[in-house]
Amino acid sequence: MPVDADIQKILDLIKQAGRPPYREQTLAEARAGYQVMVNLMDPNEEPIHRTQERAIPGPAGEIPARVYWPREAEAGETLGVFIYLHGGGFVIGDLDTHDPLCRRLCNRGDCIVVSVDYRLAPEHPFPASGEDCIAAMNWCAANTAVLGGDANRLAIGGDSAGGNLSAVCARAARDAGGPDLRLQLLIYPALAPRRDSESHSAFGEGYVLTRDNIEWFMEQYTGGSEPVNDPHFAPPLPPITAARPERKSSLPAMILCGTRAWPMPRPSQTPECQQTWSTMKARCMPSYSITVPPPPAGRPWNIAVRF
């Protein structure tokens, strides 16, 4: 399948920049470089009604968070609350790298967005990030009224590593009997507990996130030992056998992560719009407008965005 022309331009620019792989950079260089990439690809800050920096109680101290409001609620009205967990391989990324995306999610979704600055590896390896995110989810559920939100319209989501952490939170909520999440939005989530799928080999080079960089992220996150059977790391999967040659992505893991998975089909035409699920501000391919029905008791809907 050919790469979308707009995406190919970005891939070409990244290749021309000639940045070394993450394992050849210091942590400070890797984190600063990620922010530079976001600034280049999304230079225009979208106006937002208001934001507020908050500190959420966590298992190892306060967790920084940034709250976004799209507007003032009308009399007697409350807004939905969407908890956002940023990507970055559990190592890079923060409130600022995903600020443009959170602004768009807030405005387009007409909801309150709570962006969580969970602890990063390798300073804080697994399971620190998941513990912070679960604590933030529980705080948001208990404080929706403080935020002006609707306790019955609580959702969670994230991209890449944040997608993994969103699934971890959804499983934790299911197993603990709450909070009652109404939606789980996973954007290219890192859910497969092992990196032995066909897609990891087929797309390991030339598509921004190389296989070597993924391995480096995991080394930082787990300290070299991968707890593949721990649901706080990823939904456990059976090994690949001759009877399961079809596993090419994280979709089976999505189905096993305690939610109902809706893989998105590719649209027949590229819509004229901007991405609301990526830090890149370009014509989107693909984009979706989804009406989500109430989920079955104890099982939030899981919206899986796929190419």
C-alpha positions as CSV (number, residue, x, y, z in Angstrom):
1,M,0.0,0.0,0.0
2,P,1.5,3.4,-1.0
3,V,2.0,6.0,1.7
4,D,-0.3,9.0,1.5
5,A,1.5,11.9,-0.4
6,D,1.3,14.3,2.6
7,I,2.7,11.7,5.0
8,Q,5.5,10.9,2.5
9,K,6.6,14.5,2.5
10,I,6.9,14.4,6.2
11,L,8.9,11.1,6.0
12,D,11.2,12.6,3.4
13,L,11.8,15.7,5.6
14,I,12.7,13.5,8.6
15,K,15.0,11.4,6.5
16,Q,16.7,14.6,5.2
17,A,17.2,15.8,8.8
18,G,19.5,12.8,9.4
19,R,18.8,12.6,13.1
20,P,20.6,9.8,14.9
21,P,18.7,6.9,16.5
22,Y,17.5,7.5,20.0
23,R,20.1,5.1,21.5
24,E,22.8,7.4,20.1
25,Q,21.3,10.5,21.8
26,T,21.2,11.5,25.5
27,L,17.8,11.6,27.2
28,A,17.9,15.4,27.1
29,E,18.6,15.4,23.4
30,A,15.8,12.9,22.6
31,R,13.2,14.8,24.6
32,A,14.2,18.2,23.2
33,G,14.2,16.8,19.7
34,Y,10.7,15.5,20.1
35,Q,9.5,18.9,21.1
36,V,11.3,20.5,18.1
37,M,9.6,18.0,15.7
38,V,6.2,19.0,17.2
39,N,7.0,22.7,16.8
40,L,7.9,22.2,13.2
41,M,4.9,20.1,12.3
42,D,2.3,22.0,14.3
43,P,3.6,25.7,14.6
44,N,0.2,27.3,15.0
45,E,-1.3,27.2,18.5
46,E,-5.0,26.7,18.4
47,P,-6.9,29.1,20.6
48,I,-8.6,27.5,23.6
49,H,-11.2,29.0,26.0
50,R,-8.9,28.5,29.0
51,T,-6.4,26.1,30.6
52,Q,-5.2,25.5,34.1
53,E,-2.2,23.7,35.6
54,R,-3.1,21.3,38.3
55,A,-1.3,18.8,40.6
56,I,-3.0,15.5,41.1
57,P,-2.1,13.3,44.1
58,G,-0.2,10.2,43.0
59,P,1.5,7.2,44.5
60,A,4.9,8.9,44.5
61,G,4.0,12.5,44.9
62,E,2.1,15.0,42.9
63,I,1.4,14.4,39.2
64,P,1.4,17.5,37.0
65,A,-1.7,17.9,34.8
66,R,-3.1,20.5,32.4
67,V,-6.8,20.9,32.1
68,Y,-8.5,22.4,29.0
69,W,-12.0,23.9,28.7
70,P,-13.6,24.5,25.4
71,R,-16.1,27.0,26.7
72,E,-18.1,28.0,29.8
73,A,-20.9,25.5,30.5
74,E,-24.4,26.9,30.4
75,A,-26.6,27.0,33.5
76,G,-27.4,23.5,34.6
77,E,-25.0,22.0,32.0
78,T,-21.9,19.8,32.5
79,L,-19.3,18.8,30.0
80,G,-17.8,15.4,29.4
81,V,-14.3,14.8,30.8
82,F,-11.6,13.2,28.6
83,I,-8.4,12.0,30.3
84,Y,-5.5,12.2,27.8
85,L,-2.3,10.2,28.2
86,H,0.5,11.3,25.8
87,G,2.7,9.1,23.7
88,G,6.5,9.1,23.5
89,G,7.5,5.5,24.2
90,F,7.2,6.0,28.0
91,V,10.4,8.0,27.8
92,I,9.8,11.2,25.9
93,G,6.7,13.5,25.6
94,D,5.0,15.7,28.1
95,L,2.3,18.2,28.5
96,D,3.8,20.6,26.0
97,T,4.5,18.1,23.2
98,H,0.8,17.2,23.2
99,D,-0.6,20.6,23.9
100,P,-1.6,21.2,20.3
101,L,-3.5,17.9,20.1
102,C,-5.2,18.4,23.4
103,R,-6.4,21.8,22.3
104,R,-8.0,20.3,19.2
105,L,-9.5,17.4,21.1
106,C,-11.0,19.8,23.6
107,N,-12.5,22.1,20.9
108,R,-13.6,19.5,18.5
109,G,-15.0,17.2,21.2
110,D,-16.6,20.0,23.2
111,C,-15.3,18.4,26.3
112,I,-13.0,19.0,29.2
113,V,-9.6,17.5,28.6
114,V,-7.2,16.5,31.4
115,S,-3.7,15.9,30.1
116,V,-1.6,13.8,32.5
117,D,2.2,14.3,32.9
118,Y,2.9,10.8,34.2
119,R,6.4,9.7,35.3
120,L,8.8,8.7,32.5
121,A,11.4,6.0,32.2
122,P,14.2,5.3,32.6
123,E,14.2,7.5,35.8
124,H,10.9,5.8,36.7
125,P,10.6,2.4,34.9
126,F,7.6,0.2,34.6
127,P,5.1,0.2,36.3
128,A,5.4,3.8,37.5
129,S,3.7,5.4,34.5
130,G,0.7,3.1,34.7
131,E,0.4,3.7,38.5
132,D,0.3,7.5,37.9
133,C,-2.3,7.2,35.1
134,I,-4.6,5.0,37.2
135,A,-4.3,7.5,40.1
136,A,-5.1,10.4,37.7
137,M,-8.1,8.5,36.3
138,N,-9.5,7.8,39.8
139,W,-8.9,11.5,40.8
140,C,-10.8,12.7,37.7
141,A,-13.6,10.4,38.5
142,A,-13.9,11.7,42.0
143,N,-13.5,15.4,41.0
144,T,-15.5,15.8,37.9
145,A,-17.8,18.3,39.7
146,V,-14.7,20.4,40.6
147,L,-13.8,20.5,36.9
148,G,-17.4,21.3,35.9
149,G,-17.7,17.9,34.3
150,D,-20.3,15.1,34.1
151,A,-19.4,12.1,36.2
152,N,-21.4,9.9,33.8
153,R,-19.4,11.0,30.8
154,L,-15.8,10.1,31.7
155,A,-13.5,8.8,28.9
156,I,-9.8,8.0,28.6
157,G,-7.4,7.8,25.6
158,G,-4.0,8.3,24.3
159,D,-1.5,7.8,21.5
160,S,1.2,5.1,21.2
161,A,2.5,4.6,24.7
162,G,-0.5,6.6,25.9
163,G,-2.7,4.2,24.2
164,N,-1.1,1.4,26.1
165,L,-1.6,3.2,29.4
166,S,-5.2,3.9,28.5
167,A,-5.8,0.2,28.1
168,V,-4.0,-0.4,31.4
169,C,-6.4,2.1,33.1
170,A,-9.5,0.6,31.5
171,R,-8.6,-2.9,32.7
172,A,-7.9,-1.5,36.1
173,A,-11.2,0.3,36.2
174,R,-13.0,-2.9,35.0
175,D,-11.3,-5.1,37.6
176,A,-11.9,-2.6,40.5
177,G,-15.5,-2.1,39.6
178,G,-15.0,1.6,38.6
179,P,-14.7,4.3,37.6
180,D,-17.3,3.7,34.8
181,L,-15.5,4.8,31.7
182,R,-17.8,5.6,28.8
183,L,-15.2,5.5,26.0
184,Q,-11.7,4.4,25.4
185,L,-9.9,6.1,22.5
186,L,-6.7,4.3,21.4
187,I,-4.6,6.0,18.8
188,Y,-2.0,3.6,17.3
189,P,-1.6,2.0,20.7
190,A,1.4,-0.1,21.8
191,L,-0.5,-3.1,23.1
192,A,1.1,-6.2,21.8
193,P,3.2,-7.7,24.7
194,R,5.8,-9.0,22.2
195,R,7.3,-7.4,19.1
196,D,7.3,-10.5,16.9
197,S,4.4,-9.6,14.7
198,E,4.7,-9.3,10.9
199,S,4.1,-5.5,11.0
200,H,7.1,-5.0,13.2
201,S,9.3,-6.6,10.5
202,A,7.5,-5.1,7.5
203,F,7.6,-1.5,8.8
204,G,10.7,-1.5,10.9
205,E,12.5,1.1,8.8
206,G,11.5,4.2,7.0
207,Y,8.3,5.1,8.8
208,V,9.5,7.5,11.5
209,L,9.4,5.0,14.4
210,T,12.0,2.4,13.6
211,R,12.2,-1.0,15.1
212,D,15.5,-0.1,16.8
213,N,13.9,3.0,18.4
214,I,11.0,0.9,19.7
215,E,13.5,-1.6,21.2
216,W,15.3,1.3,22.8
217,F,12.1,2.7,24.3
218,M,11.3,-0.7,25.7
219,E,14.8,-1.1,27.2
220,Q,14.3,2.2,29.0
221,Y,10.8,1.3,30.1
222,T,11.4,-2.2,31.4
223,G,15.1,-2.1,32.4
224,G,15.8,-4.9,30.0
225,S,13.3,-7.5,31.3
226,E,9.8,-7.5,29.8
227,P,6.9,-8.6,32.0
228,V,4.9,-9.9,29.1
229,N,2.4,-11.7,31.3
230,D,1.6,-8.7,33.4
231,P,-1.6,-7.0,32.3
232,H,-0.2,-3.7,33.5
233,F,2.4,-4.0,30.8
234,A,0.1,-5.2,27.9
235,P,-2.8,-7.6,27.5
236,P,-1.3,-11.1,27.5
237,L,-1.5,-12.9,24.2
238,P,-1.0,-16.5,23.3
239,P,2.1,-17.3,21.3
240,I,2.1,-17.2,17.5
241,T,1.4,-20.7,16.1
242,A,0.7,-22.1,12.7
243,A,-3.0,-21.7,13.5
244,R,-2.5,-18.0,14.2
245,P,-0.5,-16.6,11.2
246,E,-2.9,-13.7,10.8
247,R,-1.6,-11.7,13.7
248,K,-0.1,-8.7,12.1
249,S,-0.8,-5.9,14.5
250,S,-2.0,-5.0,18.0
251,L,-5.7,-5.6,17.1
252,P,-5.9,-9.0,18.9
253,A,-4.4,-7.4,22.0
254,M,-7.1,-4.7,21.8
255,I,-9.8,-7.3,21.8
256,L,-8.2,-9.0,24.8
257,C,-7.7,-5.8,26.8
258,G,-11.1,-5.9,28.5
259,T,-12.9,-3.7,26.0
260,R,-14.9,-4.2,22.8
261,A,-12.7,-3.2,19.9
262,W,-13.9,-1.4,16.8
263,P,-11.1,-1.4,14.2
264,M,-11.8,1.5,11.8
265,P,-12.0,0.7,8.1
266,R,-10.2,3.0,5.7
267,P,-12.5,5.6,4.2
268,S,-13.2,5.5,0.5
269,Q,-12.1,9.2,0.1
270,T,-9.6,11.4,1.9
271,P,-11.7,14.0,3.7
272,E,-10.8,17.7,3.6
273,C,-10.0,18.3,7.3
274,Q,-7.2,18.4,9.7
275,Q,-6.0,15.6,12.0
276,T,-7.5,15.7,15.4
277,W,-5.7,12.6,16.6
278,S,-2.1,13.5,15.8
279,T,0.4,16.2,16.7
280,M,0.8,16.7,12.9
281,K,-1.4,19.4,11.5
282,A,-2.0,18.2,7.9
283,R,-4.8,16.9,5.8
284,C,-5.9,13.8,7.6
285,M,-5.9,10.3,6.2
286,P,-8.1,8.8,7.5
287,S,-10.5,10.8,9.8
288,Y,-13.7,9.7,11.4
289,S,-16.8,11.2,13.1
290,I,-18.2,8.5,15.4
291,T,-21.3,8.3,17.5
292,V,-20.7,6.0,20.4
293,P,-23.6,4.2,22.1
294,P,-23.7,3.5,25.8
295,P,-21.4,0.6,26.6
296,P,-22.4,-2.7,28.2
297,A,-22.0,-2.6,32.0
298,G,-18.3,-2.9,33.0
299,R,-17.0,-2.8,29.4
300,P,-16.2,0.6,27.9
301,W,-16.1,1.0,24.1
302,N,-12.7,0.9,22.6
303,I,-12.2,3.0,19.5
304,A,-9.1,1.8,17.7
305,V,-7.8,4.1,15.0
306,R,-6.0,2.2,12.3
307,F,-4.5,3.0,8.9
